[in-house]
Amino acid sequence: MISDDSLDLCSVKTFAEMSGISIEEAIDWVDNGTVPSMRLADFRMVNLARLRADLLKGKTEFKAGDYSHA
């Protein structure tokens, strides 16, 4: 069983696959701040921990500019 701790960050490609969207759409969402992300070394990663926390707080709409790049 995978613990939640192992799912704090994921690649944009993995996020696209898990979400059932195209990689291009996932890249757009990361680039325009629709989903939370952060840079890890030379890679931009989707911040699943923050996304999960916001969903648990009741966030239901995600739009461009919701998240600034960290």
PQR file with spaces between the fields and no chain letter, atoms N, CA, C, O and H, PARSE charges and radii, in Angstrom:
ATOM       1  N    MET     1       0.844   -1.188    0.000 -0.4000 1.5000
ATOM       2  CA   MET     1       0.000    0.000    0.000 -0.0000 2.0000
ATOM       3  C    MET     1       0.882    1.242    0.000  0.5500 1.7000
ATOM       4  O    MET     1       1.887    1.301    0.709 -0.5500 1.4000
ATOM       5  N    ILE     2       0.502    2.221   -0.791 -0.4000 1.5000
ATOM       6  CA   ILE     2       1.259    3.471   -0.889 -0.0000 2.0000
ATOM       7  C    ILE     2       0.742    4.435    0.163  0.5500 1.7000
ATOM       8  O    ILE     2      -0.464    4.658    0.278 -0.5500 1.4000
ATOM       9  H    ILE     2      -0.314    2.172   -1.367  0.4000 1.0000
ATOM      10  N    SER     3       1.658    5.005    0.929 -0.4000 1.5000
ATOM      11  CA   SER     3       1.242    5.996    1.921 -0.0000 2.0000
ATOM      12  C    SER     3       1.058    7.346    1.240  0.5500 1.7000
ATOM      13  O    SER     3       1.646    7.605    0.191 -0.5500 1.4000
ATOM      14  H    SER     3       2.637    4.824    0.836  0.4000 1.0000
ATOM      15  N    ASP     4       0.244    8.198    1.840 -0.4000 1.5000
ATOM      16  CA   ASP     4       0.013    9.531    1.294 -0.0000 2.0000
ATOM      17  C    ASP     4       1.302   10.330    1.214  0.5500 1.7000
ATOM      18  O    ASP     4       1.438   11.197    0.350 -0.5500 1.4000
ATOM      19  H    ASP     4      -0.234    7.987    2.693  0.4000 1.0000
ATOM      20  N    ASP     5       2.260   10.049    2.110 -0.4000 1.5000
ATOM      21  CA   ASP     5       3.516   10.785    2.109 -0.0000 2.0000
ATOM      22  C    ASP     5       4.263   10.626    0.793  0.5500 1.7000
ATOM      23  O    ASP     5       5.008   11.522    0.395 -0.5500 1.4000
ATOM      24  H    ASP     5       2.149    9.346    2.812  0.4000 1.0000
ATOM      25  N    SER     6       4.077    9.511    0.120 -0.4000 1.5000
ATOM      26  CA   SER     6       4.787    9.284   -1.137 -0.0000 2.0000
ATOM      27  C    SER     6       4.130   10.010   -2.295  0.5500 1.7000
ATOM      28  O    SER     6       4.665   10.007   -3.403 -0.5500 1.4000
ATOM      29  H    SER     6       3.472    8.783    0.444  0.4000 1.0000
ATOM      30  N    LEU     7       2.986   10.630   -2.065 -0.4000 1.5000
ATOM      31  CA   LEU     7       2.264   11.305   -3.135 -0.0000 2.0000
ATOM      32  C    LEU     7       2.213   12.813   -2.933  0.5500 1.7000
ATOM      33  O    LEU     7       1.258   13.456   -3.370 -0.5500 1.4000
ATOM      34  H    LEU     7       2.551   10.632   -1.165  0.4000 1.0000
ATOM      35  N    ASP     8       3.212   13.388   -2.287 -0.4000 1.5000
ATOM      36  CA   ASP     8       3.222   14.829   -2.067 -0.0000 2.0000
ATOM      37  C    ASP     8       3.503   15.605   -3.346  0.5500 1.7000
ATOM      38  O    ASP     8       2.946   16.683   -3.553 -0.5500 1.4000
ATOM      39  H    ASP     8       3.987   12.866   -1.932  0.4000 1.0000
ATOM      40  N    LEU     9       4.359   15.066   -4.200 -0.4000 1.5000
ATOM      41  CA   LEU     9       4.706   15.699   -5.472 -0.0000 2.0000
ATOM      42  C    LEU     9       4.634   14.648   -6.567  0.5500 1.7000
ATOM      43  O    LEU     9       4.873   13.466   -6.316 -0.5500 1.4000
ATOM      44  H    LEU     9       4.811   14.191   -4.031  0.4000 1.0000
ATOM      45  N    CYS    10       4.309   15.071   -7.770 -0.4000 1.5000
ATOM      46  CA   CYS    10       4.386   14.152   -8.906 -0.0000 2.0000
ATOM      47  C    CYS    10       4.722   14.949  -10.154  0.5500 1.7000
ATOM      48  O    CYS    10       4.530   16.164  -10.210 -0.5500 1.4000
ATOM      49  H    CYS    10       4.115   16.030   -7.974  0.4000 1.0000
ATOM      50  N    SER    11       5.219   14.253  -11.135 -0.4000 1.5000
ATOM      51  CA   SER    11       5.535   14.908  -12.402 -0.0000 2.0000
ATOM      52  C    SER    11       4.250   15.350  -13.088  0.5500 1.7000
ATOM      53  O    SER    11       3.170   14.838  -12.795 -0.5500 1.4000
ATOM      54  H    SER    11       5.375   13.266  -11.090  0.4000 1.0000
ATOM      55  N    VAL    12       4.377   16.296  -13.993 -0.4000 1.5000
ATOM      56  CA   VAL    12       3.222   16.763  -14.754 -0.0000 2.0000
ATOM      57  C    VAL    12       2.649   15.614  -15.585  0.5500 1.7000
ATOM      58  O    VAL    12       1.433   15.493  -15.730 -0.5500 1.4000
ATOM      59  H    VAL    12       5.254   16.712  -14.231  0.4000 1.0000
ATOM      60  N    LYS    13       3.524   14.779  -16.126 -0.4000 1.5000
ATOM      61  CA   LYS    13       3.076   13.623  -16.912 -0.0000 2.0000
ATOM      62  C    LYS    13       2.251   12.671  -16.055  0.5500 1.7000
ATOM      63  O    LYS    13       1.182   12.226  -16.472 -0.5500 1.4000
ATOM      64  H    LYS    13       4.513   14.877  -16.009  0.4000 1.0000
ATOM      65  N    THR    14       2.742   12.360  -14.864 -0.4000 1.5000
ATOM      66  CA   THR    14       2.013   11.465  -13.964 -0.0000 2.0000
ATOM      67  C    THR    14       0.681   12.083  -13.555  0.5500 1.7000
ATOM      68  O    THR    14      -0.334   11.389  -13.502 -0.5500 1.4000
ATOM      69  H    THR    14       3.611   12.722  -14.525  0.4000 1.0000
ATOM      70  N    PHE    15       0.676   13.381  -13.267 -0.4000 1.5000
ATOM      71  CA   PHE    15      -0.565   14.077  -12.916 -0.0000 2.0000
ATOM      72  C    PHE    15      -1.578   13.972  -14.053  0.5500 1.7000
ATOM      73  O    PHE    15      -2.759   13.721  -13.814 -0.5500 1.4000
ATOM      74  H    PHE    15       1.501   13.945  -13.310  0.4000 1.0000
ATOM      75  N    ALA    16      -1.121   14.162  -15.280 -0.4000 1.5000
ATOM      76  CA   ALA    16      -2.012   14.056  -16.439 -0.0000 2.0000
ATOM      77  C    ALA    16      -2.597   12.651  -16.526  0.5500 1.7000
ATOM      78  O    ALA    16      -3.799   12.492  -16.740 -0.5500 1.4000
ATOM      79  H    ALA    16      -0.161   14.366  -15.475  0.4000 1.0000
ATOM      80  N    GLU    17      -1.764   11.640  -16.364 -0.4000 1.5000
ATOM      81  CA   GLU    17      -2.223   10.255  -16.441 -0.0000 2.0000
ATOM      82  C    GLU    17      -3.229    9.945  -15.333  0.5500 1.7000
ATOM      83  O    GLU    17      -4.244    9.295  -15.583 -0.5500 1.4000
ATOM      84  H    GLU    17      -0.788   11.769  -16.190  0.4000 1.0000
ATOM      85  N    MET    18      -2.955   10.403  -14.114 -0.4000 1.5000
ATOM      86  CA   MET    18      -3.858   10.146  -12.989 -0.0000 2.0000
ATOM      87  C    MET    18      -5.186   10.884  -13.145  0.5500 1.7000
ATOM      88  O    MET    18      -6.225   10.414  -12.681 -0.5500 1.4000
ATOM      89  H    MET    18      -2.130   10.931  -13.910  0.4000 1.0000
ATOM      90  N    SER    19      -5.141   12.047  -13.804 -0.4000 1.5000
ATOM      91  CA   SER    19      -6.334   12.890  -13.939 -0.0000 2.0000
ATOM      92  C    SER    19      -7.137   12.610  -15.200  0.5500 1.7000
ATOM      93  O    SER    19      -8.262   13.089  -15.347 -0.5500 1.4000
ATOM      94  H    SER    19      -4.297   12.428  -14.181  0.4000 1.0000
ATOM      95  N    GLY    20      -6.557   11.831  -16.111 -0.4000 1.5000
ATOM      96  CA   GLY    20      -7.256   11.531  -17.355 -0.0000 2.0000
ATOM      97  C    GLY    20      -7.300   12.694  -18.327  0.5500 1.7000
ATOM      98  O    GLY    20      -8.229   12.815  -19.125 -0.5500 1.4000
ATOM      99  H    GLY    20      -5.643   11.442  -15.992  0.4000 1.0000
ATOM     100  N    ILE    21      -6.281   13.555  -18.255 -0.4000 1.5000
ATOM     101  CA   ILE    21      -6.197   14.689  -19.176 -0.0000 2.0000
ATOM     102  C    ILE    21      -4.923   14.546  -20.007  0.5500 1.7000
ATOM     103  O    ILE    21      -4.048   13.737  -19.695 -0.5500 1.4000
ATOM     104  H    ILE    21      -5.526   13.456  -17.607  0.4000 1.0000
ATOM     105  N    SER    22      -4.839   15.342  -21.062 -0.4000 1.5000
ATOM     106  CA   SER    22      -3.643   15.285  -21.901 -0.0000 2.0000
ATOM     107  C    SER    22      -2.466   15.930  -21.174  0.5500 1.7000
ATOM     108  O    SER    22      -2.646   16.766  -20.289 -0.5500 1.4000
ATOM     109  H    SER    22      -5.549   15.998  -21.315  0.4000 1.0000
ATOM     110  N    ILE    23      -1.278   15.531  -21.559 -0.4000 1.5000
ATOM     111  CA   ILE    23      -0.076   16.141  -20.985 -0.0000 2.0000
ATOM     112  C    ILE    23      -0.047   17.634  -21.293  0.5500 1.7000
ATOM     113  O    ILE    23       0.356   18.439  -20.454 -0.5500 1.4000
ATOM     114  H    ILE    23      -1.131   14.852  -22.278  0.4000 1.0000
ATOM     115  N    GLU    24      -0.472   17.996  -22.491 -0.4000 1.5000
ATOM     116  CA   GLU    24      -0.494   19.414  -22.881 -0.0000 2.0000
ATOM     117  C    GLU    24      -1.409   20.221  -21.964  0.5500 1.7000
ATOM     118  O    GLU    24      -1.062   21.328  -21.552 -0.5500 1.4000
ATOM     119  H    GLU    24      -0.799   17.342  -23.173  0.4000 1.0000
ATOM     120  N    GLU    25      -2.585   19.661  -21.645 -0.4000 1.5000
ATOM     121  CA   GLU    25      -3.501   20.364  -20.752 -0.0000 2.0000
ATOM     122  C    GLU    25      -2.909   20.482  -19.350  0.5500 1.7000
ATOM     123  O    GLU    25      -3.030   21.526  -18.710 -0.5500 1.4000
ATOM     124  H    GLU    25      -2.867   18.762  -21.980  0.4000 1.0000
ATOM     125  N    ALA    26      -2.270   19.418  -18.874 -0.4000 1.5000
ATOM     126  CA   ALA    26      -1.637   19.453  -17.556 -0.0000 2.0000
ATOM     127  C    ALA    26      -0.531   20.512  -17.530  0.5500 1.7000
ATOM     128  O    ALA    26      -0.403   21.249  -16.552 -0.5500 1.4000
ATOM     129  H    ALA    26      -2.171   18.570  -19.394  0.4000 1.0000
ATOM     130  N    ILE    27       0.257   20.588  -18.586 -0.4000 1.5000
ATOM     131  CA   ILE    27       1.306   21.613  -18.668 -0.0000 2.0000
ATOM     132  C    ILE    27       0.687   23.002  -18.614  0.5500 1.7000
ATOM     133  O    ILE    27       1.194   23.878  -17.913 -0.5500 1.4000
ATOM     134  H    ILE    27       0.153   19.990  -19.381  0.4000 1.0000
ATOM     135  N    ASP    28      -0.401   23.213  -19.343 -0.4000 1.5000
ATOM     136  CA   ASP    28      -1.091   24.508  -19.319 -0.0000 2.0000
ATOM     137  C    ASP    28      -1.569   24.836  -17.908  0.5500 1.7000
ATOM     138  O    ASP    28      -1.406   25.966  -17.447 -0.5500 1.4000
ATOM     139  H    ASP    28      -0.813   22.502  -19.912  0.4000 1.0000
ATOM     140  N    TRP    29      -2.158   23.857  -17.216 -0.4000 1.5000
ATOM     141  CA   TRP    29      -2.662   24.090  -15.862 -0.0000 2.0000
ATOM     142  C    TRP    29      -1.537   24.470  -14.911  0.5500 1.7000
ATOM     143  O    TRP    29      -1.707   25.342  -14.059 -0.5500 1.4000
ATOM     144  H    TRP    29      -2.290   22.939  -17.590  0.4000 1.0000
ATOM     145  N    VAL    30      -0.392   23.819  -15.053 -0.4000 1.5000
ATOM     146  CA   VAL    30       0.757   24.143  -14.203 -0.0000 2.0000
ATOM     147  C    VAL    30       1.291   25.528  -14.561  0.5500 1.7000
ATOM     148  O    VAL    30       1.550   26.345  -13.677 -0.5500 1.4000
ATOM     149  H    VAL    30      -0.253   23.111  -15.745  0.4000 1.0000
ATOM     150  N    ASP    31       1.455   25.791  -15.854 -0.4000 1.5000
ATOM     151  CA   ASP    31       2.011   27.070  -16.300 -0.0000 2.0000
ATOM     152  C    ASP    31       1.153   28.258  -15.895  0.5500 1.7000
ATOM     153  O    ASP    31       1.683   29.310  -15.539 -0.5500 1.4000
ATOM     154  H    ASP    31       1.245   25.128  -16.572  0.4000 1.0000
ATOM     155  N    ASN    32      -0.177   28.103  -15.945 -0.4000 1.5000
ATOM     156  CA   ASN    32      -1.033   29.250  -15.648 -0.0000 2.0000
ATOM     157  C    ASN    32      -1.534   29.273  -14.202  0.5500 1.7000
ATOM     158  O    ASN    32      -2.350   30.120  -13.840 -0.5500 1.4000
ATOM     159  H    ASN    32      -0.608   27.248  -16.235  0.4000 1.0000
ATOM     160  N    GLY    33      -1.046   28.340  -13.376 -0.4000 1.5000
ATOM     161  CA   GLY    33      -1.375   28.367  -11.955 -0.0000 2.0000
ATOM     162  C    GLY    33      -2.740   27.804  -11.605  0.5500 1.7000
ATOM     163  O    GLY    33      -3.278   28.121  -10.544 -0.5500 1.4000
ATOM     164  H    GLY    33      -0.383   27.651  -13.670  0.4000 1.0000
ATOM     165  N    THR    34      -3.309   26.983  -12.462 -0.4000 1.5000
ATOM     166  CA   THR    34      -4.594   26.358  -12.152 -0.0000 2.0000
ATOM     167  C    THR    34      -4.438   25.293  -11.069  0.5500 1.7000
ATOM     168  O    THR    34      -5.332   25.109  -10.243 -0.5500 1.4000
ATOM     169  H    THR    34      -2.872   26.725  -13.324  0.4000 1.0000
ATOM     170  N    VAL    35      -3.316   24.600  -11.071 -0.4000 1.5000
ATOM     171  CA   VAL    35      -3.005   23.612  -10.028 -0.0000 2.0000
ATOM     172  C    VAL    35      -1.701   24.024   -9.349  0.5500 1.7000
ATOM     173  O    VAL    35      -0.852   24.654   -9.980 -0.5500 1.4000
ATOM     174  H    VAL    35      -2.590   24.749  -11.742  0.4000 1.0000
ATOM     175  N    PRO    36      -1.531   23.680   -8.079 -0.5600 1.5000
ATOM     176  CA   PRO    36      -0.316   24.067   -7.363  0.2800 2.0000
ATOM     177  C    PRO    36       0.893   23.272   -7.850  0.5500 1.7000
ATOM     178  O    PRO    36       0.803   22.074   -8.120 -0.5500 1.4000
ATOM     179  N    SER    37       2.011   23.960   -7.954 -0.4000 1.5000
ATOM     180  CA   SER    37       3.237   23.291   -8.386 -0.0000 2.0000
ATOM     181  C    SER    37       4.426   23.924   -7.688  0.5500 1.7000
ATOM     182  O    SER    37       4.326   24.982   -7.067 -0.5500 1.4000
ATOM     183  H    SER    37       2.084   24.933   -7.734  0.4000 1.0000
ATOM     184  N    MET    38       5.541   23.248   -7.812 -0.4000 1.5000
ATOM     185  CA   MET    38       6.788   23.797   -7.292 -0.0000 2.0000
ATOM     186  C    MET    38       7.939   23.232   -8.100  0.5500 1.7000
ATOM     187  O    MET    38       7.822   22.174   -8.718 -0.5500 1.4000
ATOM     188  H    MET    38       5.622   22.388   -8.316  0.4000 1.0000
ATOM     189  N    ARG    39       9.042   23.942   -8.087 -0.4000 1.5000
ATOM     190  CA   ARG    39      10.217   23.493   -8.809 -0.0000 2.0000
ATOM     191  C    ARG    39      11.048   22.613   -7.888  0.5500 1.7000
ATOM     192  O    ARG    39      11.303   22.959   -6.735 -0.5500 1.4000
ATOM     193  H    ARG    39       9.137   24.801   -7.585  0.4000 1.0000
ATOM     194  N    LEU    40      11.465   21.464   -8.421 -0.4000 1.5000
ATOM     195  CA   LEU    40      12.337   20.542   -7.702 -0.0000 2.0000
ATOM     196  C    LEU    40      13.499   20.266   -8.636  0.5500 1.7000
ATOM     197  O    LEU    40      13.349   19.596   -9.657 -0.5500 1.4000
ATOM     198  H    LEU    40      11.258   21.183   -9.358  0.4000 1.0000
ATOM     199  N    ALA    41      14.658   20.791   -8.273 -0.4000 1.5000
ATOM     200  CA   ALA    41      15.833   20.755   -9.164 -0.0000 2.0000
ATOM     201  C    ALA    41      15.435   21.456  -10.461  0.5500 1.7000
ATOM     202  O    ALA    41      15.035   22.620  -10.433 -0.5500 1.4000
ATOM     203  H    ALA    41      14.781   21.336   -7.443  0.4000 1.0000
ATOM     204  N    ASP    42      15.536   20.769  -11.589 -0.4000 1.5000
ATOM     205  CA   ASP    42      15.207   21.392  -12.872 -0.0000 2.0000
ATOM     206  C    ASP    42      13.804   21.039  -13.359  0.5500 1.7000
ATOM     207  O    ASP    42      13.474   21.273  -14.522 -0.5500 1.4000
ATOM     208  H    ASP    42      15.861   19.823  -11.612  0.4000 1.0000
ATOM     209  N    PHE    43      12.982   20.483  -12.485 -0.4000 1.5000
ATOM     210  CA   PHE    43      11.665   20.013  -12.904 -0.0000 2.0000
ATOM     211  C    PHE    43      10.557   20.744  -12.165  0.5500 1.7000
ATOM     212  O    PHE    43      10.686   21.041  -10.978 -0.5500 1.4000
ATOM     213  H    PHE    43      13.250   20.293  -11.540  0.4000 1.0000
ATOM     214  N    ARG    44       9.481   21.030  -12.861 -0.4000 1.5000
ATOM     215  CA   ARG    44       8.287   21.568  -12.223 -0.0000 2.0000
ATOM     216  C    ARG    44       7.407   20.376  -11.882  0.5500 1.7000
ATOM     217  O    ARG    44       7.073   19.565  -12.746 -0.5500 1.4000
ATOM     218  H    ARG    44       9.376   20.789  -13.825  0.4000 1.0000
ATOM     219  N    MET    45       7.035   20.283  -10.605 -0.4000 1.5000
ATOM     220  CA   MET    45       6.247   19.164  -10.105 -0.0000 2.0000
ATOM     221  C    MET    45       4.893   19.671   -9.618  0.5500 1.7000
ATOM     222  O    MET    45       4.791   20.786   -9.107 -0.5500 1.4000
ATOM     223  H    MET    45       7.306   20.942   -9.904  0.4000 1.0000
ATOM     224  N    VAL    46       3.859   18.856   -9.777 -0.4000 1.5000
ATOM     225  CA   VAL    46       2.548   19.186   -9.232 -0.0000 2.0000
ATOM     226  C    VAL    46       2.580   18.906   -7.737  0.5500 1.7000
ATOM     227  O    VAL    46       3.011   17.836   -7.307 -0.5500 1.4000
ATOM     228  H    VAL    46       3.941   17.950  -10.192  0.4000 1.0000
ATOM     229  N    ASN    47       2.124   19.867   -6.953 -0.4000 1.5000
ATOM     230  CA   ASN    47       2.123   19.758   -5.496 -0.0000 2.0000
ATOM     231  C    ASN    47       0.811   19.090   -5.065  0.5500 1.7000
ATOM     232  O    ASN    47      -0.178   19.764   -4.777 -0.5500 1.4000
ATOM     233  H    ASN    47       1.773   20.736   -7.302  0.4000 1.0000
ATOM     234  N    LEU    48       0.824   17.761   -5.026 -0.4000 1.5000
ATOM     235  CA   LEU    48      -0.381   17.009   -4.677 -0.0000 2.0000
ATOM     236  C    LEU    48      -0.807   17.226   -3.233  0.5500 1.7000
ATOM     237  O    LEU    48      -2.000   17.196   -2.931 -0.5500 1.4000
ATOM     238  H    LEU    48       1.627   17.213   -5.259  0.4000 1.0000
ATOM     239  N    ALA    49       0.147   17.444   -2.342 -0.4000 1.5000
ATOM     240  CA   ALA    49      -0.190   17.673   -0.938 -0.0000 2.0000
ATOM     241  C    ALA    49      -1.051   18.927   -0.802  0.5500 1.7000
ATOM     242  O    ALA    49      -2.051   18.920   -0.084 -0.5500 1.4000
ATOM     243  H    ALA    49       1.116   17.469   -2.587  0.4000 1.0000
ATOM     244  N    ARG    50      -0.670   19.988   -1.482 -0.4000 1.5000
ATOM     245  CA   ARG    50      -1.447   21.242   -1.411 -0.0000 2.0000
ATOM     246  C    ARG    50      -2.794   21.082   -2.114  0.5500 1.7000
ATOM     247  O    ARG    50      -3.817   21.563   -1.626 -0.5500 1.4000
ATOM     248  H    ARG    50       0.143   19.993   -2.065  0.4000 1.0000
ATOM     249  N    LEU    51      -2.787   20.409   -3.252 -0.4000 1.5000
ATOM     250  CA   LEU    51      -4.030   20.172   -3.981 -0.0000 2.0000
ATOM     251  C    LEU    51      -4.992   19.364   -3.113  0.5500 1.7000
ATOM     252  O    LEU    51      -6.172   19.701   -3.010 -0.5500 1.4000
ATOM     253  H    LEU    51      -1.956   20.018   -3.648  0.4000 1.0000
ATOM     254  N    ARG    52      -4.488   18.299   -2.491 -0.4000 1.5000
ATOM     255  CA   ARG    52      -5.303   17.441   -1.622 -0.0000 2.0000
ATOM     256  C    ARG    52      -5.839   18.244   -0.434  0.5500 1.7000
ATOM     257  O    ARG    52      -7.011   18.117   -0.080 -0.5500 1.4000
ATOM     258  H    ARG    52      -3.529   18.026   -2.574  0.4000 1.0000
ATOM     259  N    ALA    53      -4.991   19.067    0.180 -0.4000 1.5000
ATOM     260  CA   ALA    53      -5.416   19.879    1.328 -0.0000 2.0000
ATOM     261  C    ALA    53      -6.524   20.840    0.928  0.5500 1.7000
ATOM     262  O    ALA    53      -7.493   21.009    1.667 -0.5500 1.4000
ATOM     263  H    ALA    53      -4.038   19.170   -0.108  0.4000 1.0000
ATOM     264  N    ASP    54      -6.392   21.472   -0.233 -0.4000 1.5000
ATOM     265  CA   ASP    54      -7.423   22.408   -0.693 -0.0000 2.0000
ATOM     266  C    ASP    54      -8.735   21.687   -0.999  0.5500 1.7000
ATOM     267  O    ASP    54      -9.811   22.207   -0.708 -0.5500 1.4000
ATOM     268  H    ASP    54      -5.604   21.335   -0.834  0.4000 1.0000
ATOM     269  N    LEU    55      -8.650   20.501   -1.581 -0.4000 1.5000
ATOM     270  CA   LEU    55      -9.857   19.716   -1.840 -0.0000 2.0000
ATOM     271  C    LEU    55     -10.542   19.334   -0.527  0.5500 1.7000
ATOM     272  O    LEU    55     -11.767   19.395   -0.425 -0.5500 1.4000
ATOM     273  H    LEU    55      -7.775   20.078   -1.818  0.4000 1.0000
ATOM     274  N    LEU    56      -9.757   18.942    0.473 -0.4000 1.5000
ATOM     275  CA   LEU    56     -10.324   18.570    1.772 -0.0000 2.0000
ATOM     276  C    LEU    56     -10.961   19.757    2.484  0.5500 1.7000
ATOM     277  O    LEU    56     -11.872   19.582    3.293 -0.5500 1.4000
ATOM     278  H    LEU    56      -8.762   18.892    0.390  0.4000 1.0000
ATOM     279  N    LYS    57     -10.479   20.977    2.180 -0.4000 1.5000
ATOM     280  CA   LYS    57     -11.060   22.196    2.755 -0.0000 2.0000
ATOM     281  C    LYS    57     -12.320   22.620    2.009  0.5500 1.7000
ATOM     282  O    LYS    57     -12.995   23.565    2.417 -0.5500 1.4000
ATOM     283  H    LYS    57      -9.739   21.119    1.522  0.4000 1.0000
ATOM     284  N    GLY    58     -12.642   21.919    0.908 -0.4000 1.5000
ATOM     285  CA   GLY    58     -13.874   22.221    0.190 -0.0000 2.0000
ATOM     286  C    GLY    58     -13.701   22.955   -1.131  0.5500 1.7000
ATOM     287  O    GLY    58     -14.691   23.350   -1.747 -0.5500 1.4000
ATOM     288  H    GLY    58     -12.093   21.151    0.577  0.4000 1.0000
ATOM     289  N    LYS    59     -12.473   23.145   -1.575 -0.4000 1.5000
ATOM     290  CA   LYS    59     -12.263   23.831   -2.853 -0.0000 2.0000
ATOM     291  C    LYS    59     -12.837   22.960   -3.970  0.5500 1.7000
ATOM     292  O    LYS    59     -12.514   21.776   -4.070 -0.5500 1.4000
ATOM     293  H    LYS    59     -11.669   22.824   -1.075  0.4000 1.0000
ATOM     294  N    THR    60     -13.685   23.549   -4.804 -0.4000 1.5000
ATOM     295  CA   THR    60     -14.323   22.787   -5.877 -0.0000 2.0000
ATOM     296  C    THR    60     -14.032   23.352   -7.257  0.5500 1.7000
ATOM     297  O    THR    60     -14.250   22.676   -8.263 -0.5500 1.4000
ATOM     298  H    THR    60     -13.948   24.510   -4.722  0.4000 1.0000
ATOM     299  N    GLU    61     -13.544   24.579   -7.313 -0.4000 1.5000
ATOM     300  CA   GLU    61     -13.234   25.196   -8.606 -0.0000 2.0000
ATOM     301  C    GLU    61     -11.767   25.572   -8.649  0.5500 1.7000
ATOM     302  O    GLU    61     -11.214   26.108   -7.688 -0.5500 1.4000
ATOM     303  H    GLU    61     -13.367   25.128   -6.496  0.4000 1.0000
ATOM     304  N    PHE    62     -11.152   25.283   -9.777 -0.4000 1.5000
ATOM     305  CA   PHE    62      -9.749   25.612   -9.993 -0.0000 2.0000
ATOM     306  C    PHE    62      -9.659   26.404  -11.283  0.5500 1.7000
ATOM     307  O    PHE    62     -10.120   25.958  -12.333 -0.5500 1.4000
ATOM     308  H    PHE    62     -11.601   24.848  -10.558  0.4000 1.0000
ATOM     309  N    LYS    63      -9.060   27.585  -11.195 -0.4000 1.5000
ATOM     310  CA   LYS    63      -8.942   28.411  -12.400 -0.0000 2.0000
ATOM     311  C    LYS    63      -7.550   29.029  -12.476  0.5500 1.7000
ATOM     312  O    LYS    63      -6.808   29.071  -11.495 -0.5500 1.4000
ATOM     313  H    LYS    63      -8.686   27.948  -10.342  0.4000 1.0000
ATOM     314  N    ALA    64      -7.230   29.497  -13.655 -0.4000 1.5000
ATOM     315  CA   ALA    64      -5.910   30.099  -13.889 -0.0000 2.0000
ATOM     316  C    ALA    64      -5.648   31.185  -12.841  0.5500 1.7000
ATOM     317  O    ALA    64      -6.514   32.009  -12.545 -0.5500 1.4000
ATOM     318  H    ALA    64      -7.833   29.462  -14.452  0.4000 1.0000
ATOM     319  N    GLY    65      -4.446   31.162  -12.298 -0.4000 1.5000
ATOM     320  CA   GLY    65      -4.038   32.165  -11.335 -0.0000 2.0000
ATOM     321  C    GLY    65      -4.321   31.810   -9.896  0.5500 1.7000
ATOM     322  O    GLY    65      -3.947   32.567   -9.000 -0.5500 1.4000
ATOM     323  H    GLY    65      -3.743   30.493  -12.539  0.4000 1.0000
ATOM     324  N    ASP    66      -4.973   30.678   -9.636 -0.4000 1.5000
ATOM     325  CA   ASP    66      -5.252   30.281   -8.250 -0.0000 2.0000
ATOM     326  C    ASP    66      -3.972   30.052   -7.463  0.5500 1.7000
ATOM     327  O    ASP    66      -3.939   30.285   -6.255 -0.5500 1.4000
ATOM     328  H    ASP    66      -5.277   30.063  -10.364  0.4000 1.0000
ATOM     329  N    TYR    67      -2.925   29.601   -8.126 -0.4000 1.5000
ATOM     330  CA   TYR    67      -1.672   29.267   -7.455 -0.0000 2.0000
ATOM     331  C    TYR    67      -0.510   29.981   -8.133  0.5500 1.7000
ATOM     332  O    TYR    67      -0.371   29.942   -9.356 -0.5500 1.4000
ATOM     333  H    TYR    67      -2.952   29.411   -9.108  0.4000 1.0000
ATOM     334  N    SER    68       0.316   30.630   -7.331 -0.4000 1.5000
ATOM     335  CA   SER    68       1.535   31.210   -7.875 -0.0000 2.0000
ATOM     336  C    SER    68       2.623   30.160   -7.839  0.5500 1.7000
ATOM     337  O    SER    68       2.570   29.226   -7.039 -0.5500 1.4000
ATOM     338  H    SER    68       0.203   30.661   -6.338  0.4000 1.0000
ATOM     339  N    HIS    69       3.597   30.310   -8.694 -0.4000 1.5000
ATOM     340  CA   HIS    69       4.688   29.331   -8.747 -0.0000 2.0000
ATOM     341  C    HIS    69       5.649   29.554   -7.604  0.5500 1.7000
ATOM     342  O    HIS    69       6.059   30.681   -7.326 -0.5500 1.4000
ATOM     343  H    HIS    69       3.640   31.069   -9.344  0.4000 1.0000
ATOM     344  N    ALA    70       6.005   28.462   -6.941 -0.4000 1.5000
ATOM     345  CA   ALA    70       6.967   28.531   -5.836 -0.0000 2.0000
ATOM     346  C    ALA    70       8.284   27.951   -6.290  0.5500 1.7000
ATOM     347  O    ALA    70       9.240   27.909   -5.515 -0.5500 1.4000
ATOM     348  H    ALA    70       5.672   27.546   -7.167  0.4000 1.0000
